[in-house]
Structures are given as structure tokens and as C-alpha cells.
Amino acid sequence: MTLEEKYEKLQVCLKEKGALVVAYSGGIDSALVLRVATDVLGSKALGVTADSPSVPRGELEGAKRIARSIGARHRIIATEEFQNENYTRNPSNRCYYCKTELYGKLADVASEEGMHYVANGTNTDDLGDHRPGLQAADEFNVVSPLTECGFSKREVRELAKTLELEIWDKPASPCLSSRVPYGSVVTVEKLSAIESAESFLDRLGIRERRVRHFGNKARIEVNARDMDTVRASCDEIQNHFNELGFDEVEVTEFRSGALNDVLRIRA
């Protein structure tokens, strides 16, 4: 099936829903779903973004801006996963508890709006990774239009570029809690330090980065092309990270899902 055929199928798929809430994080996948849903359903599509300590302020503001550029209806709701110790103790299925909280709140919004569907931005590439949140999606009968229509991540970006979505090449940006190794308690203080550290790297012009929190040690992960930038700013980075409570800083090459390696080892 060609990309054009998949796009047409996606439009039909969303139109058949009649009205729906889109779990809209501001990332490219959910932004594409919201864009197409708005195109075919107008005000009967509603993007809802969760706000909690695990969401960087820059991501939240970006989600608002993109929703405005799409012309989509958009709401922000507070989620309370930090009230659940099953989430904060950070087990390997932490995302399940986060998504359970999110989809529960979205189901309430859908009910208020008289909508029968909640949709997410899951694509076919997501199905092969460690994603406990997919279980929560199943439990709440959340639909995945991109998966239903066979969109890979590459195809999502390609269609988004064709539709002139400005974030078509935006790097993935999972929640801040994903930077804390499994088994290490997630706290607001840790996430605040991670957010400040990553924002500092953003200001250096590094687009794709992770700062992993290992207590007094921070591990910076960047792409190979950004290593020279890190080396050139080594002293400034060290000083800023020290102020955040990191006594030790190491730098490695970025690899998505690096903290899942322990799960593969245990398996």
C-alpha cells in the first residue's frame, strides 16, 4: 500500500469514528492524528494533553503552539500518576500506571464531550518495543488509527512533511521519568534536575539528547554529530550539572530505550 493510499485510509478511519478525543502529547505521531482528525471531523476532534511533573514545560508549550497551528480544539488536563506509588517506585511497567491514569482521565473527557472514542498515536514500530502503556490502551479500548492503517514511524514523518506539519522531523521526547533507571524512585526533584540539564543542552543547539539520572551521576547521551559541541562546552556543562547536584558527568552516544537494556539482560 502506498503512502497516499494509507493517508486516504487514515482519513476514512477517523471520519468513521464520528467524534473522538486524541491523546495528544505534542509529539509527531499524535500531532499527525490530531491534524488529520481535525481535517475530517472539525470540532468533533479534540486533542487533550496531560500535564504533570514528568512533562517538560517546553514540550507543553510546544503542544499548545502546534495545536493552534493545526486549528485544532485543545485541552490540557492534570494527571495524578505521582499519587500512585506503583508509578513512583518505578517498576519496569511504570508506563502502565501512567497510561492507566491518562486514559482514565481521557475517558472522562470523552464522556463529557459525548464522544465514543479515545485515540492515541501508536504506530507499527511501537509494537515491537517494551511499551507497557499499550496494555493500558487495550484495557480502555483506546484506538490506534496509525497502527490500523499500517503507518511506520518513517511513514508518519513522511506524511507529516507532505502535510507541512512543522514538527515532522521532531525527535522523540518521552516523559522525564524515562530518564530514571527502573527501581530508582521517581521524584519531582529528580525530574526537575533532568529538565534543567536537558534544557541547558537544548540551548547549546543539541536537538536529540537524554540526561539519565543515576543519583549523583548524570549520563548525557547525544548523537555522534553533537559530540564536538559537548566537548567544546565541557566546562560549562560540568558547572551547570554540578549546580544541579550531579557530582559526576559522563557522555555516551545516544540510543533510544537504553534503560531497557536491563530488561533484555534479565530476559
N, C-alpha and C positions, 0 to 999 in steps of 0.2 A: 504494500500500500504506500502510495506516495505521501509526502508531507501535505500536499494540498488536499488529498483525499481524507487524511487524518484530521485536518483542520475542519473540513466540512462535516465529518462525523462528530467532532467535538461540539460544533455549533448545534447540530441536531440533538445530541445527547443532552446538552444543557437546556435547550429550548423545551425538550420533553419534560424536564423537571418542573416547569411552570413557574417556580419560585424557589429560591434557595439561599442559605447562608453559606458564605465561603470562609473557611478558617484561613484568614489572610495574615501571614506573618510579615509581609513586605519583601519576601524572597521572590526569586524569579518564577518558581513553579506556581505558587498560589497567586502571584500577580497576574500570570497569564490566565489562570482560571477565572479570576475576577474580571479581567479585561473582556474575555470572550463572553462570560455570563452577563456582563453589563451591556455588551453589544446586542445580545439576543433577547435579554429579558428586561433591560432597562432598570427601573426602580424596584423590580421584583427580585433583583440580586442585591445582596447586602454583604459587604466584606466586614468581618469582625476580627479585630486584632487584640490579642491578650497582652496585658501589661502586668509585670511582676518584677521582682528584683533580678530575675535571670535574663531580662530583656535589656540590652544596651539602649541608652537614651537615643543614640544616633540612629539605631535601627527603627525605633518607634517613630521618630520624626521623619525618617525616610519613608516608612509605610504610609504616613499621613500624606506626604507630598505626592507619592506615586498614585495613591487613590484619587487625589484631586486631579492629577493629570489625566487619569483614565475617565474621570467624570462619574466615578462610582459612589454609591452610598457607602458610608463607612462609619463604623462604631468602634470605640475602644472600651474594653471591659477589664476589670481587675480579676485576676485569678489568684487562688489562695493555696497553691501547692506547697508553699512554705509552712503552712499549718499542719501538714501531714508528715509525720516523722518517717513514714515509709519512703517519702521523697528525700527528705533532708539527710537521712543516713546513707543515701547514695548507693543503693544496690545496683547490680548490673542491669536491672529492669527499671531504673529510675524514671525513664521516659514514659513508662506505662502509667505511672501515677500522675505525671504531669499532664499527659494527654487525657487521662480519665477526668481530671479536673476541668481541662479545657473543653472537652466535648460535652461534658455535663452542663457547663455554662452555655455553650452554643446551642444545645438542645433547648434550653430555657428561652434563649433569644428567638430561636426558630418558632417556638410555640407562641411567644408574644406576637411575633410578626405574622402568624398564620401560615408559616412555611413548613413544608413536609420534609425537606432535605437539608442536610449539612454536608458540604463538600470540602475535601482537602486537596492539596497539591501533590500528592504522591504520584511519582512516575515509575515506569517499569524498572529503572535502575535501582530504585529504593528497595525493591522486593528481595534483592539478594544480600542486603546488608543486615547488620544487627540493629533492628528497629522495633523495640518492644511497644512503641506507640501504635504500631499497626494493629496490635491486639485490641487496644482500647478503641480504635476506629471501628473494628469489626463489632465490638460489643455495643457500640452506639449506632450501628448501621450507617456510618458515615460513607458517602460515596466518593469514589476517586475517579473523576472524569478522565484525567490524563492517562491513567492506567487502563481504563475501559477502552480508550481509543488507541492504545499502543504507543504512547509517546515515551521515548527515551529522554534522558537529560539533554543530549545533543539536539534532539528534535525540538524540545521545549525552547532551547536558546535560539535555534534557527527560526522557529515561528515567531518568537518574541521579537527578533530582529526585523523580520519581514513586516510585523505589525508596528514597528517603530517604538517598541517599549524601551525606554532609555536604559533600563537595567538589564537588558538582555544578556550582558556578559558579567553581571554582578557575581562575585564569588559567593559560595555558600557561606552562611553565617549561623551555625547552630547556636543554641542558647548558651549563656555564660557557664551554666552548671556543667556543660560537657567538657569544660577545661579542668575539672576537678576529678582526680582518679577515683574509680569505683572504690567504695569502702571508706573514703575520707569524707567526713561530714561536710555537707554544703552549707555555708553560712553567707549571710548578706555581706559580711566584712570581706570574705574571700572574693566574692563576685565583684565587689566594689574595687578591690585591688586589681583584679583581672581587667575590668573595664577601663580603668585608668591607664594600665600598662598598654593595652591594645590601642587605646586612643592616642597614646604617645607615638606608637609605631605608625598609626594612620597619618599623623602629622608629618612623618618623615617620607610619606609617599608610598608606603608599603600597603598594597591592596589586600593581599591574602596573607593572613597571619593567624597564629594561635599563641596564646600565652597560657601554658599549663601550670597549674598551681600545685607544687609539691612542698607545702609548708614554707620553710624559709628559702626554698629554692624555686626559681621560676625557669621554665624551659620555653624559650622562644622558638617557634617553628615558622620559617619563611621559605618561599620558593628560592631555588638556586640563583635566579636572576637578581634577587634582593639581598643576597649575602654581602655584596660590596657596600650597599647602603648601611647595613647593620655594622659592618666593620668600621666604616667611616664615622659612625656616630656612637661608637662603642662606649666612650666615656660618659656621654650624655645619657645613654640608655642605662648604664650601670648606676649613675647617680639617681636617676628618676626611680628606678626599680628599688634601690636601697631605701629611698624615702617611703616607698610603699610597704616596706617590711621584708623585702627579699634580700637576704644576705649573699645569695649565690645566684648567678645567672648563667645559663648555658644556651647555646644556639644550635639548632639542628635543622635539617631540611624538612619542609612541611610535607605532611602526609595525612590526608583526611582519615579520621577514625583511628588515629594512632593509639588512643587509650583503649580501644577494643582489642588490642593485641593480647592482653592478658586473658581475655575470654577465649581466644583461639588457642592459647597455650594450655589453658585448663581443659579445653575440649579434647 
